[in-house]
Amino acid sequence: MTYAELAGMARGKMGPCKACPTCDGRGCRSTIPGPGAKGSGDVAIRNHDAWQGYRLDMDTLHPSFDPSCATKVLGFDLSLPVMVGPVGDVRRHYGDLMDDLSYNDCVLKAAADGGTVAFTGDGLNADVMRNATSLISQLDGRGIPTIKPWSLDVVSEKLELVHEAHPVAVAMDIDAAGLPFLKGQEPPAGPKSVHELASIIDDCDEPFIVKGIMTPTAAEKAVDAGADAIVVSNHGGRVLDGVPSTAEMLPSIVDAVADDVTIFVDGGIRSGIDVFRALALGADACLIARPFVVATYGAGEEGVRSYLSQLEGELLDTMLMCGTADIAEICEDKLFW
């Protein structure tokens, strides 16, 4: 099944999400609650469109080979450089068919079956983290729990669950401090200083991923705090209007910290060609979130596996047509811009 077919199957089962054939932020503009971006809603659109500004340098004058898109990040293997990004409050934003627990169950199992990993979301309901870490433990650690920037005592409680699961990594989406539906709630969430972040990372034996980095300076702060990886992310435009796209910011962040930290990127990446573009700009792997929700509502675990298969096929085709036999050969020279 293609993504367009999965979206067709999901349409009518979701709301406010319209399960658009192309998830580019236009159909859900300014829709919160819902999957849209904050304010004017143009950040999600900008995320998607910015990748299209990078064209590919096609080159088929090369020896015959079967390309491989397998890679390793933070010590664990991926069949392709794509991971399922974290999604929270699924029922509120996407419809009554699923909740956070059933969604995490679906994407964790399907991603592991597909040779990659899923990040799990976090929320006001403590059962979400408890259930996610239990599932990850059952999958021999094949998953990445994401903790929101709660107060330090709440973070510490959630980390106890994380450590028991022995995940391949743990993440914090620090930019979630700007989510409108977390403001004034219990437990409280908010920005973290470098010192506070460092104290959290010090409590972790697992590789620690800081998600929500959008400037070279912030990337350097994450490195100073001890992060093992960062995700260049503006939370799909859901936390602040008027910011640049992740594609626009990725090159300068790579220039600043590529030697010090593993770099992931999300935001508007929808195809294997987009994944190629992101890797050519210096990312080590990508996260994709909203389309996997649509795929899940459309066909459950099979939908997730189908979309992963589509992304892998598109990426392998792009690699062959651009003369790159493996992930290590994808570089800026393969782009025209």
C-alpha positions in Angstrom: 0.0 0.0 0.0 1.2 3.5 -0.8 0.9 6.4 1.5 -1.8 7.9 -0.7 -3.8 4.6 -0.4 -3.3 4.6 3.4 -4.5 8.1 3.6 -7.6 7.2 1.7 -8.2 4.3 4.1 -7.7 6.6 7.1 -10.0 9.4 5.7 -13.2 9.5 7.7 -11.7 7.7 10.6 -9.7 10.8 11.7 -10.5 14.3 12.9 -9.5 17.1 12.9 -6.8 15.5 10.7 -8.1 15.2 7.1 -5.6 12.5 6.1 -4.4 14.5 3.1 -2.7 12.5 0.3 0.3 14.8 0.9 0.9 15.7 4.5 2.2 19.2 3.9 0.5 21.2 6.6 -1.9 23.0 4.3 -5.0 21.0 5.1 -4.7 21.4 8.9 -3.3 25.0 8.9 -3.7 26.6 12.4 -5.7 23.6 13.6 -4.9 23.0 17.3 -6.3 20.8 18.8 -5.5 18.8 15.7 -2.3 18.2 13.8 -1.7 21.7 12.6 0.9 24.3 13.2 0.6 27.2 15.7 -0.5 30.7 14.8 -0.5 31.4 11.1 0.2 27.7 10.5 2.9 28.3 7.9 5.8 26.7 9.7 4.6 23.1 8.9 4.1 24.2 5.3 7.5 25.8 5.2 9.1 22.6 6.7 7.6 20.6 3.8 8.3 23.0 1.0 11.9 23.8 2.0 13.1 20.2 1.2 11.7 20.6 -2.3 14.1 23.5 -2.9 17.0 21.1 -2.9 17.2 19.3 -6.2 19.3 16.2 -6.9 22.4 15.7 -9.0 21.5 12.6 -11.0 24.5 10.4 -12.1 24.1 6.9 -13.5 27.6 6.6 -15.0 28.8 4.3 -12.4 29.4 0.5 -11.9 26.4 -1.6 -11.3 25.5 -2.1 -7.6 22.7 -2.8 -5.3 22.5 0.1 -2.9 22.1 -0.4 0.9 20.4 2.1 3.1 21.2 0.3 6.3 23.0 2.3 9.0 23.9 2.5 12.6 23.2 5.3 15.0 24.1 5.6 18.7 25.2 2.0 18.6 22.0 0.4 17.3 21.2 -0.8 13.7 18.6 0.6 11.4 17.4 -1.0 8.2 16.9 2.6 6.8 17.8 6.0 8.3 14.2 6.7 9.3 12.7 6.5 12.8 9.0 7.0 13.8 8.8 10.3 15.6 7.0 10.8 18.9 3.3 11.7 18.9 1.3 12.5 22.1 -2.4 13.1 22.9 -3.3 11.1 19.9 -7.1 10.9 20.6 -7.4 14.7 21.0 -5.5 15.5 17.8 -6.3 12.7 15.5 -9.6 11.0 16.5 -11.2 8.5 18.8 -10.1 5.4 16.9 -6.8 5.3 19.0 -5.3 6.6 22.2 -1.7 7.1 23.2 -1.4 3.6 24.5 -2.8 1.8 21.5 -0.9 4.0 19.1 2.5 3.4 20.9 1.8 -0.3 20.9 1.2 -0.2 17.1 4.2 1.9 16.0 6.7 0.3 18.4 5.9 -3.2 17.2 5.7 -2.3 13.5 8.9 -0.2 13.6 10.8 -3.0 15.3 9.5 -5.5 12.8 10.6 -3.1 10.0 14.1 -2.9 11.3 13.9 0.6 12.8 12.7 2.1 16.1 9.8 4.3 17.2 10.0 7.2 19.6 7.0 7.2 22.0 5.3 10.3 23.2 4.6 11.5 26.7 1.6 13.3 28.3 -0.3 14.3 31.4 -1.5 10.7 31.8 1.2 8.9 33.7 0.0 5.6 32.2 1.4 6.6 28.8 5.0 6.4 29.9 4.4 3.4 32.1 2.8 1.5 29.2 5.4 2.6 26.6 8.4 1.6 28.7 6.7 -1.8 29.4 6.3 -2.4 25.7 9.8 -1.3 24.9 11.1 -3.8 27.5 9.1 -6.5 25.8 10.8 -5.6 22.5 14.3 -6.0 24.1 14.7 -2.2 24.3 13.7 -1.5 20.7 12.2 1.9 21.2 13.0 5.4 22.4 10.8 6.9 25.2 10.5 10.7 25.0 10.1 12.7 28.2 8.6 16.1 28.1 10.5 18.9 30.0 8.5 18.4 33.2 9.8 19.6 36.6 13.0 17.8 37.6 11.2 15.6 40.2 8.7 14.4 37.6 11.5 13.8 35.1 13.3 11.7 37.7 10.2 9.5 38.3 9.8 8.9 34.6 13.5 8.1 34.2 13.1 5.3 36.7 10.6 3.6 34.3 12.9 4.3 31.4 15.9 2.6 33.1 13.9 -0.5 33.8 13.0 -0.8 30.1 16.7 -0.6 28.9 15.8 1.3 25.7 18.3 1.9 22.9 18.1 5.6 23.9 16.0 8.1 25.7 14.9 11.5 24.5 13.5 14.8 25.8 11.6 17.2 23.5 12.7 20.4 25.2 10.6 22.5 22.8 7.4 20.9 24.2 7.6 23.7 26.8 5.8 25.8 24.1 2.8 23.4 23.6 -0.3 25.4 24.4 -2.2 22.5 26.0 0.6 21.9 28.5 0.6 25.5 29.9 -0.7 25.7 33.5 -1.1 21.9 33.8 0.1 19.5 36.4 2.8 18.3 36.3 4.3 21.6 35.1 6.5 21.7 32.0 8.9 24.5 31.0 12.3 25.4 29.6 15.5 23.8 31.0 18.8 25.5 31.7 22.0 23.8 30.5 22.8 22.9 34.1 19.3 21.3 34.6 19.6 19.4 31.3 23.1 18.2 32.3 21.8 16.9 35.6 19.1 14.9 33.8 21.6 13.5 31.3 23.9 12.5 34.2 21.2 10.3 35.5 21.1 8.3 32.3 23.1 5.3 31.2 21.3 5.3 27.9 22.3 7.6 25.0 20.4 10.8 25.5 18.7 12.7 22.6 17.7 16.3 22.9 14.9 17.1 20.5 13.9 20.7 19.6 17.2 22.2 18.5 16.8 25.1 16.0 20.0 27.1 16.2 23.8 26.4 16.2 24.0 28.0 19.7 21.3 25.7 21.1 23.1 22.8 19.5 26.3 23.8 21.3 24.4 24.1 24.6 23.1 20.6 24.1 26.6 19.3 23.5 27.8 21.2 26.6 25.0 19.5 28.6 26.3 16.1 27.5 23.8 15.1 24.8 24.7 12.1 22.7 22.4 13.2 19.9 20.1 16.1 18.9 17.0 16.4 16.7 16.9 19.5 14.6 13.1 20.2 15.1 10.6 22.9 15.5 8.0 20.5 16.7 6.2 20.6 13.3 5.5 24.3 13.9 3.3 23.5 16.9 5.3 25.4 19.5 6.2 28.7 17.9 5.0 30.5 14.8 7.4 32.4 12.5 10.5 30.2 12.8 12.6 28.9 9.9 12.2 25.4 8.5 14.4 22.6 9.8 15.9 22.2 6.3 17.0 25.8 6.4 18.7 25.4 9.8 20.2 22.0 9.4 23.4 23.0 7.4 24.5 25.6 10.0 23.8 23.3 12.9 25.8 20.5 11.1 28.7 22.9 10.6 28.6 23.8 14.3 28.4 20.4 16.0 28.7 17.5 13.6 32.0 16.4 15.1 30.6 16.4 18.6 27.1 14.8 18.4 24.8 12.6 16.3 22.4 14.7 14.3 18.8 13.8 13.5 16.2 16.0 11.8 12.4 16.0 11.4 9.8 18.4 9.9 8.1 17.9 6.6 10.2 14.9 5.5 7.7 12.8 3.6 9.6 10.7 1.0 12.7 8.7 0.4 14.0 11.6 -1.7 13.5 13.9 1.3 15.5 11.5 3.4 18.3 11.6 0.9 18.2 15.4 0.9 18.5 15.4 4.7 21.4 13.0 4.8 23.1 15.0 2.0 22.9 18.1 4.2 24.6 16.3 7.1 21.9 14.5 9.1 22.6 11.0 10.4 19.0 9.9 10.2 15.5 11.3 10.1 12.3 11.3 12.2 8.8 11.3 10.6 5.7 11.6 12.8 2.4 12.8 11.4 2.3 10.5 8.3 2.8 7.5 10.5 -0.3 8.5 12.5 -2.3 8.5 9.2 -0.7 5.2 8.2 -1.7 3.7 11.6 -5.3 4.9 11.4 -5.5 3.6 7.8 -4.2 0.1 8.4 -2.6 -0.4 11.8 0.8 -2.1 12.0 0.5 -3.1 8.3 0.1 0.6 7.5 3.3 1.5 9.4 5.3 -1.3 7.7 3.9 -0.3 4.2 4.9 3.3 4.6 8.4 2.3 5.9 8.7 0.0 2.8 7.7 2.9 0.5 10.3 5.2 2.1 13.0 2.5 1.8 12.2 1.8 -1.9 12.2 5.6 -2.7 15.5 6.1 -0.9 17.2 3.1 -2.6 16.0 4.2 -6.0 17.4 7.7 -5.4 20.7 6.3 -4.2 21.0 4.2 -7.4 20.2 7.2 -9.6 22.6 9.4 -7.8 25.5 7.0 -7.7 25.6 6.3 -4.0 26.1 2.7 -3.0 25.6 3.2 0.8 24.6 5.9 3.3 28.1 7.0 3.9 28.4 8.2 0.2 25.4 10.6 0.5 26.9 14.0 0.7 26.3 17.7 -0.2 27.8 17.1 -3.6 24.8 15.1 -4.6 22.5 18.1 -4.3 21.9 21.0 -6.7 20.9 24.2 -4.9 
